[in-house]
Amino acid sequence: MGEELFPAYRQRVLAERDALRKALGDVRAAQDGALRHMLDANADTEFGRRHGFARCRGVDDFRAAVPIADYEALGPWMEAAAAGRPNVLSADPPVVFFKSSGSTGDSKRIPVTREFMRTCFFPPYYAAWANIVEHHPEAVRRPDATLNLKHDPAPAPAATRSGHPHLGASQVDFGRAFGERLSAEPGSRAPWSTLPSFVD
């Protein structure tokens, strides 16, 4: 993490943990609010218009309007977004496309927006470190205090037809892609975090 970033990092992870704890006080209201936000923000997308997001008043309406679908059914929407067509699945444009492992067939393209990262990914991502930061701050304060055993290089990432990166979630530099300077996992800035070139 580094001594200079630690105060901001500590504040962020504790705030995210506290916000999630507060949401647990009324889970239904938190879930309904999240759904309402997504429906309102994306009502005028191609997918939102096709499925009547503007008419959905709650989870029951959403379930009735949007049937459970596999990637094959969603594929045309995903491919249109990957080709660069705006306002297909979300009003917020994709920044990157996560690459699935391909365990059920070909690797999939999953569009990832800033709004998704801000509302759905980063809150639990940061909150997960809160207890360590609170009770064992020395584990994240120095860049070499944590041994991060993840090594997932992407020397030449693939791209969609529209030029957006298409790579695994663990290969995305969240700081560069989403402006989250605190998002590097503890241990990822240690001297040993970049393995020698001969290590495959």
N, C-alpha and C positions, 0 to 999 in steps of 0.2 A: 504494500500500500504506500508506504513512505510517510515519514513523520510530518511532512508539510501538508499532505492531503488527509491525514487521519482525523483532525477535528471535524472537517466537513463530512467525511465518510461516516463518522460516528453519529453525527447529527442526522444524517439521511437515513441510516439503517434503523435507528431508534424511532424516528418519526414514522417510517413506513410500518414498523412493527406496531406502534401505538395506533395508527390508523386502521390496521387490520383488526386489532383487538377491539377497537371501538365499533367496527362494522359487525363484529360477532354479537354485540349487544342487541342488534335487530337485523338478523341475517336476511329475513324476507324483504325488508325495506332496502337493504344494500343491493340485493339481487334484482329487485324490481327497478331500482334506480339505474343500475348498470344496463339492464335490458332496455329501459326507456331511452337512455342516452344513445345506445347503439342504433335503436330503431329510428329515433329522430335524426341522428346524424347521417343515416344512410337511406332514408326514405326515398330520396330522389335518384338513387343509383339504379342501374339496369336491374340488378337482382332485387332491390327494394321495391321497385315499381311492379315487377313481375309477381312478387309475393305479397303485395299490399301492406308494406310496413306502416304506411300512414294510417291504416285502419286498425292496426294492432294496438290494443289497450292494455295488454298484459301477457303473461306467459301462456295462458290458455289460447289466446288469439294467435300468438306466435307459433305455438305447436300446431295449430290447425292450418296455418298459412304456409309453414315451411316444413315439409315432410323430411324425415331423416333420410339422408342421402350419402352414398359413398363417393369416393373420388371420381369414379367413372361418370357419375351423374353431374358432379360439379366441375369436371374437367374442362368443358368448353368455356365456362366462366373464368377458370384459372388461366387457361391458355390465352384468352382474349386480354386479360390483365397483363400476362407475361409479354404479349406482343406490343404492349404500350397503349392499348385503348383505355382512356380515362373513364372513371365513374362507373366501373363495371360492378365490382363487389363492394367497394367502399368509396366514400367521397374523398377520403384521405388517400393520396397516391402511395403505392408500394415503394419502399426504399430498397429492400432486398427481397429475394425469394428464397425461403429455406428449402433445402433439399432433403427429402425424406430418405430413409435408409434403403428403400426399395424392397423391403421384406415381403410385400404382397404383390410384387411385379416391378415395373419400371420405377425409377426414382421420380417422385412427384415435385411439382413446383408450388410452394405455399406462399402466397403474397403476405408480406409483413409491413405494416404501416407504422408511422410514428405514433399515431393514436393508440394502436394496439399495444405497442411497447410501453407507452406512458400509463395506460390504464390497466392493462392486464399482465404484462410481463415484469416490468421493473418493480412494482410494489412488493410482490412476494420474493423476487430475486434479491432485493436489498434486505427485506425483513428476515430472510433466512440467516443472515449473519449477525442479527441483533444480539442474541444471547452470547455469542463468542465475543463480540465487541464490548459488551457490557461486563462480562465476567472474566474474560481473558484477553484484554486489549493488546497485550504483547504479541499475541498470535497473528495480528494483522497490522500492527503499527509499522514494523520494518518490512521492506520489500522481500527480505530473505528469511522471514520468520515462519512462513508457511510453505510446506512442500506440496505444490500442486502437481499431481501426477497425470493430469490431462495433457496429452500432446496430440494435436489434431491439425497439422499444418495444411494450408491451402496455398501452395506456391503459385498456382495458376488457376484461380477460380473460374468456373464456367459463368456464362452470362445468358440472360434471356434474349430474345430477338430485339427487345427494346433497350438492351444494354445494362439492365439491372443485374447485380451479382446474384448468382444461384449457387448457394453453398450451404453446408451444414450449419446449424445454429451455433455450434461450438467454434466455428471458424470465423464468425462475424466479429469484427472489432466494433463493439457497441459504442465506444467513445467516438470513433470516427463516423460511423454510420448514423448514429442517433443523437450525437452531441452529449453523451453521458460520460463525462470525464472520470467519474468515480466508479465506472462499471467494470473495470479490470478486476478479475478475481484475485483475492489475496494469493500471493505466491507467483503470479504471472509476470511480475516485473523483477523477479530474482535473477541473479547472475546466471543461474543454471536453467532459466526458463526457455531459452532457445538452444535446442540440442545441436550438436555438430552436424554438418552436412552429410556425413557418412551414416547417420542414424536414420533408417527408413521408418 
